[in-house]
Amino acid sequence: MGIARSSRLVVLAALMSPVLAAAPALAEDGLALLQRIAQGSRQLTYTGTFVYRSGDKVDTSRIAHSLSNGIEVERIEALDGSPREVLRAGSEVKCFFPEEKLVIIENRSRQRGFPALLPAGLGSLPEHYAIRRGAQARVAGLTSRAVLLEPRDALRFGHEFWMDAASGLLLKANLIGERGETLESFAFTQVAIGGPLEKEALKPRFDAERVRVQQVRATEVKPDDMDWSFRTTLPGFRRVATMKRQSAPGNPESLHVVFSDGLASISVFIEPGGLSGEAQAVSTAGPVNVYRRQVGEHRLVVMGEVPALAVKRLGDGIERRRK
């Protein structure tokens, strides 16, 4: 359902008191489904094949996931294009690129897990999204239940989720743009839920002994210790991570700040470099909007799967703190 059409329905609903009385219950029911999705995709053991679509780009990958002694372990392997593999154990993420003979290792204390569209926190979502249950459907041969989220403002996109009715595992998700178009999607084509995994399912398939290892260093930073201030706040978005990152020894450190409304997230990168007076620019890469801005001797990059208005508004409010 398009956003414009849903807005017309909201106006009609405002004239109908029985519908208004039921609205909180619908939102509460939708939150319960989202909670099942959030728990299921973290706690369940599953293997499967999924397809990711973004614009003209289509990727097929295989995933294996389990929870062992409270630690999530998962392995994702690309099945088309250049060989690549991601292995995650808790907060440590290893990305294997065998053609480049490269392994990138990073510790991500705020890792959200698979899939990227999975809600990370649910508390204030009803303030910023209209949440409702959708119809049942079949995904990867399983009966699924849908939950739909329509944004209440122009600072976020809509979402459609389909979860396995029996286990709560997220089977399919769509990111919906401002005109009701699908910006990004993923869907399982085959999935097996539960039971022990095969012994080799979570082990890397590529030889990690004869490759170059690149360690990405990330250090948590207290917000009060930053040299930067954010004068503009976006309703519903709160700061969830602040860290200094160094992609390789000898490279300059960058400040990385992450904001989230519990579903959508925006990353801000601030690093030395760029030319003073360089023009501001907004660009789009699939569902991701990117805003670049030069502040003195620092380059600012604000990016996220949110409308361009959101990244520009946040980016324009960033300035150096006065000492």
C-alpha positions in Angstrom: 0.0 0.0 0.0 1.4 3.4 -1.0 2.0 6.1 1.6 -0.4 8.6 -0.2 -3.1 6.0 -0.2 -2.5 5.1 3.5 -2.7 8.8 4.4 -6.2 9.0 2.8 -7.2 6.0 4.8 -6.0 7.6 8.0 -8.2 10.6 7.4 -11.2 8.4 6.9 -10.4 6.5 10.0 -10.4 9.7 12.0 -14.1 10.0 11.3 -14.8 6.5 12.7 -14.5 6.2 16.5 -14.6 2.3 16.6 -11.5 2.3 14.3 -9.7 4.7 16.6 -10.5 2.6 19.6 -8.9 -0.4 17.9 -5.8 1.4 16.7 -3.7 1.0 19.9 -4.5 -2.7 20.0 -3.3 -3.0 16.3 0.0 -1.3 17.1 0.5 -3.5 20.2 -0.2 -6.6 18.2 2.3 -5.4 15.5 4.9 -4.8 18.2 4.5 -8.3 19.5 5.2 -9.7 16.0 8.3 -7.5 15.7 9.5 -8.7 19.1 9.2 -12.3 17.8 11.2 -11.4 14.7 13.9 -9.7 16.8 14.2 -12.7 19.1 13.8 -15.4 16.5 16.6 -14.2 14.1 19.0 -13.9 17.1 18.2 -17.1 19.0 17.2 -19.7 16.4 19.4 -22.2 14.6 18.8 -22.1 10.9 20.5 -22.5 7.5 19.2 -21.3 4.1 19.6 -19.5 0.9 18.4 -15.9 0.4 18.2 -13.4 -2.5 19.0 -9.7 -1.9 17.8 -7.1 -4.4 18.7 -3.4 -4.6 17.9 -1.6 -7.8 19.3 -3.7 -10.6 21.6 -5.6 -8.3 20.7 -9.1 -7.3 22.8 -11.3 -5.0 22.3 -14.8 -3.8 23.9 -16.0 -0.6 23.9 -18.9 1.8 23.7 -18.5 5.6 24.1 -20.7 8.7 23.3 -19.3 12.1 23.3 -20.6 15.7 23.4 -19.4 19.3 26.0 -21.2 21.4 26.6 -20.3 25.1 24.9 -17.0 24.6 27.1 -16.0 21.6 25.7 -15.7 18.1 27.7 -17.4 15.4 26.9 -17.0 11.7 28.5 -17.5 8.3 27.3 -15.9 5.1 28.8 -16.9 1.7 28.1 -15.2 -1.6 27.0 -17.7 -4.2 27.4 -15.5 -7.3 29.9 -12.9 -8.4 33.3 -12.7 -6.8 33.8 -15.2 -4.0 33.4 -13.6 -0.5 32.4 -14.8 2.9 31.5 -13.2 6.2 32.0 -15.0 9.5 30.7 -13.5 12.7 31.2 -14.8 16.3 29.8 -12.4 18.8 31.2 -8.9 18.1 34.1 -10.1 15.9 33.5 -10.0 12.2 35.8 -11.5 9.6 35.3 -10.7 5.9 37.1 -13.1 3.5 38.0 -11.9 -0.1 39.9 -14.9 -1.6 40.6 -13.3 -5.0 42.3 -10.4 -3.3 43.9 -12.8 -0.7 42.6 -10.5 2.0 40.8 -10.9 5.3 39.4 -7.9 7.1 38.8 -8.3 10.8 36.7 -5.9 12.8 35.2 -5.8 16.3 31.7 -4.4 16.2 30.3 -3.8 19.6 27.0 -2.6 18.1 26.6 -5.4 15.5 23.0 -5.8 14.5 23.2 -9.2 12.9 21.4 -10.7 10.0 19.5 -9.3 8.3 20.3 -5.6 8.2 16.6 -4.8 8.2 16.0 -6.5 11.5 14.6 -4.1 14.2 17.2 -3.5 16.9 14.9 -1.8 19.4 11.1 -1.4 19.6 10.3 1.0 22.4 9.3 4.2 20.5 8.5 2.8 17.1 4.7 3.5 17.3 5.5 7.2 17.7 7.2 7.3 14.3 5.6 4.4 12.4 2.0 3.3 11.9 2.3 -0.5 12.6 -0.3 -3.0 11.5 -0.6 -6.7 10.7 -0.7 -7.8 7.1 -2.1 -10.9 5.4 -0.6 -14.4 5.5 1.6 -15.6 2.7 3.9 -18.4 1.8 7.7 -17.7 1.7 10.2 -20.5 1.0 7.4 -23.0 1.4 6.5 -21.8 4.9 3.4 -20.0 6.1 4.3 -16.5 7.1 2.6 -13.6 8.9 3.2 -10.0 7.8 3.8 -6.8 9.8 3.8 -3.5 8.0 5.3 -0.2 9.1 4.4 3.1 7.5 6.4 6.2 8.5 4.6 9.1 10.1 7.0 11.7 8.8 9.4 12.3 5.9 12.6 11.3 7.8 12.3 7.5 7.4 11.2 4.8 4.9 8.5 2.2 5.3 9.1 -1.5 6.0 7.4 -4.8 5.3 8.3 -7.9 7.2 7.2 -11.5 6.8 8.0 -13.9 9.7 7.6 -17.7 9.9 4.4 -18.2 11.8 5.8 -21.2 13.7 9.3 -20.0 14.8 9.3 -16.2 14.3 12.3 -16.3 11.9 12.2 -13.4 9.5 11.7 -14.9 6.0 11.3 -11.8 3.8 11.6 -8.0 4.1 11.0 -5.0 1.8 12.2 -1.4 2.3 9.6 1.0 0.9 10.4 4.4 -0.6 8.6 7.7 -0.5 6.6 6.9 -3.6 5.6 3.4 -2.4 8.4 1.7 -4.5 10.4 -1.2 -3.2 14.0 0.1 -2.7 15.5 -3.0 -1.3 14.4 -6.5 -0.4 15.6 -9.9 0.8 13.8 -13.2 0.8 14.7 -16.8 1.7 14.2 -19.2 -1.2 15.1 -22.2 1.0 15.4 -22.4 4.7 15.7 -25.1 7.4 14.9 -24.0 11.0 16.1 -25.8 14.1 18.2 -28.9 14.8 21.9 -29.2 15.0 24.0 -27.8 12.2 26.5 -29.8 10.2 30.0 -29.7 11.7 31.4 -27.6 8.9 28.5 -25.2 8.5 30.1 -22.4 10.5 33.7 -22.8 9.4 35.3 -20.6 6.7 35.7 -22.4 3.4 38.7 -20.2 2.3 42.3 -20.7 3.4 43.0 -17.9 6.0 46.7 -18.8 6.4 48.0 -17.5 3.1 46.2 -14.1 3.0 46.9 -10.6 4.0 45.1 -9.7 7.3 43.7 -6.1 7.7 42.6 -5.3 11.3 40.1 -2.5 11.6 40.6 -0.9 15.0 37.5 0.6 16.7 37.6 2.3 20.1 34.5 3.5 22.0 34.4 7.2 22.7 32.3 9.0 25.3 30.1 11.6 23.7 31.4 14.3 26.1 35.0 13.5 24.8 34.1 14.3 21.2 35.3 17.5 19.5 32.1 17.7 17.6 28.5 18.7 18.5 25.2 17.8 16.8 23.0 20.8 16.9 20.1 19.2 14.9 18.3 16.2 16.3 16.0 14.0 14.3 12.7 13.0 16.1 13.0 9.4 17.3 16.7 9.0 16.4 19.1 8.6 19.3 22.8 8.1 19.4 23.6 4.4 19.9 27.4 4.3 19.2 30.3 6.6 19.2 33.8 5.3 18.2 37.1 6.1 16.6 38.0 3.9 13.7 41.2 3.2 11.9 41.0 1.1 8.8 44.7 0.2 8.7 47.9 1.1 10.5 49.1 4.5 9.2 45.7 5.6 8.0 44.1 8.6 9.8 41.5 7.9 12.5 37.9 8.8 11.7 35.0 9.4 14.1 32.0 7.2 13.6 28.7 8.1 15.2 25.6 6.0 14.7 22.0 7.2 15.3 19.0 4.9 15.2 15.2 5.0 15.8 15.2 1.3 16.6 14.7 0.3 13.0 16.5 2.8 10.6 20.0 3.9 11.3 22.3 6.7 10.2 26.1 6.7 10.3 28.2 9.8 10.5 31.9 9.7 9.5 34.2 12.6 10.3 37.8 12.4 9.1 40.6 14.8 8.3 41.0 15.7 4.7 39.2 17.3 1.8 39.4 20.8 0.4 38.2 23.8 2.2 35.1 25.3 0.5 34.3 22.0 -1.2 30.7 21.9 -2.4 28.0 20.1 -0.3 26.5 17.1 -2.2 23.7 14.5 -1.8 24.0 11.3 -3.7 22.1 8.0 -3.8 23.4 4.5 -4.0 20.4 2.1 -4.1 18.4 2.6 -0.9 21.3 4.6 0.8 21.3 8.4 0.7 24.7 10.0 1.3 25.4 13.6 2.3 28.9 15.0 2.0 30.0 18.3 3.6 33.4 20.0 4.3 33.9 21.6 7.7 37.3 23.3 7.8 39.9 20.6 7.4 37.5 17.8 8.0 35.3 15.8 5.6 31.8 14.8 6.9 29.9 11.9 5.4 26.4 11.2 6.6 24.7 8.1 5.2 21.8 5.7 5.9 18.8 3.9 4.5 16.6 7.0 5.1 15.3 9.8 2.9 17.8 12.5 1.7 16.1 15.0 3.9 17.2 13.1 7.0 20.9 12.8 6.2 21.1 16.5 5.1 19.3 17.8 8.1 21.5 15.9 10.5 24.7 16.7 8.6 24.0 20.5 8.4 23.8 20.6 12.2 27.3 19.2 12.8 30.0 21.6 13.9 33.3 21.8 15.8 33.0 22.4 19.5 34.3 25.7 20.7 37.2 25.2 23.2 
